[in-house]
Amino acid sequence: MWPWEHVAVGYLAYSACSRLVWGEPPSTRGALVVGVAAVAPDLVDKPLAWILDVLPAGKSLAHSLFALLPLAAVATALGVRRGSLRGTAAFVVGWAGHLAGDVLYPLAVRGDLRAGFLFWPLVPVGGGADGALPHVRELLGSFAAFLSTPRGAVYLAAELGLLAVALAVWVADGTPVLGALRRRLRRPTANS
């Protein structure tokens, strides 16, 4: 999945969770946490694999359930200690949503179920370091080729639909993050 897809899916899932559990839209903090958590596995694995060559693939350590489960446990303990599980929910929904998206994306695009990375290091993964640029070039090239197919056109329509729904929900939620930033910028300063 592309980063914007991870953020859209994570935000939609967390917005639904927030409304179902707490009866209100996500807070600014929750929206920020889910957004960062939704891309965090790629921010960890891809540089460590593609640039530093310390991981075997761009989907390994942070894409593994063996990383998610302890991270979720720590986030839960911190949430319990702080007396609020909203940040925990945002973190877990974002990170877990990323992993689910990385399983579902190849299934939707190529009809290919790839879930072995969820069990790394017990299941080997390939595709290590050649540098980031060749990986990005290959991803963009294969994506552009895919979009030129009939299946790619359907995917693009679904992608635009996903982004439109995420945008509509975010606006209905009061544009968290952007709304807080606007309020902060409008706040009078001590010198005004």
MOTA-V168574 format. One record per residue. N is the residue number from 1. RES is the residue in one small letter. OMEGA is omega in whole degrees, 0 to 359 (* if undefined). Layout:
{{N & RES & OMEGA} {N & RES & OMEGA}}
This chain:
{{1 & m & 176} {2 & w & 184} {3 & p & 181} {4 & w & 177} {5 & e & 178} {6 & h & 180} {7 & v & 180} {8 & a & 180} {9 & v & 179} {10 & g & 181} {11 & y & 179} {12 & l & 181} {13 & a & 181} {14 & y & 177} {15 & s & 178} {16 & a & 179} {17 & c & 182} {18 & s & 180} {19 & r & 181} {20 & l & 186} {21 & v & 186} {22 & w & 177} {23 & g & 179} {24 & e & 180} {25 & p & 179} {26 & p & 173} {27 & s & 175} {28 & t & 180} {29 & r & 179} {30 & g & 179} {31 & a & 177} {32 & l & 182} {33 & v & 181} {34 & v & 179} {35 & g & 179} {36 & v & 181} {37 & a & 181} {38 & a & 178} {39 & v & 184} {40 & a & 181} {41 & p & 178} {42 & d & 179} {43 & l & 177} {44 & v & 191} {45 & d & 187} {46 & k & 176} {47 & p & 181} {48 & l & 179} {49 & a & 190} {50 & w & 183} {51 & i & 185} {52 & l & 178} {53 & d & 177} {54 & v & 174} {55 & l & 183} {56 & p & 184} {57 & a & 178} {58 & g & 172} {59 & k & 180} {60 & s & 188} {61 & l & 185} {62 & a & 176} {63 & h & 183} {64 & s & 173} {65 & l & 179} {66 & f & 171} {67 & a & 183} {68 & l & 185} {69 & l & 176} {70 & p & 178} {71 & l & 178} {72 & a & 178} {73 & a & 178} {74 & v & 179} {75 & a & 178} {76 & t & 178} {77 & a & 178} {78 & l & 178} {79 & g & 178} {80 & v & 180} {81 & r & 179} {82 & r & 180} {83 & g & 178} {84 & s & 179} {85 & l & 181} {86 & r & 178} {87 & g & 177} {88 & t & 180} {89 & a & 180} {90 & a & 181} {91 & f & 184} {92 & v & 179} {93 & v & 180} {94 & g & 183} {95 & w & 181} {96 & a & 177} {97 & g & 177} {98 & h & 181} {99 & l & 178} {100 & a & 179} {101 & g & 180} {102 & d & 173} {103 & v & 185} {104 & l & 183} {105 & y & 179} {106 & p & 178} {107 & l & 180} {108 & a & 186} {109 & v & 186} {110 & r & 185} {111 & g & 188} {112 & d & 178} {113 & l & 179} {114 & r & 182} {115 & a & 182} {116 & g & 181} {117 & f & 179} {118 & l & 184} {119 & f & 175} {120 & w & 12} {121 & p & 179} {122 & l & 177} {123 & v & 181} {124 & p & 176} {125 & v & 181} {126 & g & 176} {127 & g & 184} {128 & g & 193} {129 & a & 165} {130 & d & 189} {131 & g & 184} {132 & a & 186} {133 & l & 177} {134 & p & 179} {135 & h & 181} {136 & v & 178} {137 & r & 180} {138 & e & 179} {139 & l & 181} {140 & l & 179} {141 & g & 181} {142 & s & 178} {143 & f & 179} {144 & a & 178} {145 & a & 179} {146 & f & 181} {147 & l & 180} {148 & s & 178} {149 & t & 176} {150 & p & 178} {151 & r & 178} {152 & g & 178} {153 & a & 177} {154 & v & 179} {155 & y & 181} {156 & l & 177} {157 & a & 178} {158 & a & 178} {159 & e & 179} {160 & l & 176} {161 & g & 178} {162 & l & 181} {163 & l & 178} {164 & a & 178} {165 & v & 179} {166 & a & 178} {167 & l & 180} {168 & a & 179} {169 & v & 179} {170 & w & 177} {171 & v & 178} {172 & a & 178} {173 & d & 179} {174 & g & 181} {175 & t & 178} {176 & p & 186} {177 & v & 180} {178 & l & 178} {179 & g & 179} {180 & a & 178} {181 & l & 178} {182 & r & 180} {183 & r & 181} {184 & r & 180} {185 & l & 180} {186 & r & 183} {187 & r & 178} {188 & p & 178} {189 & t & 181} {190 & a & 182} {191 & n & 184} {192 & s & *}}
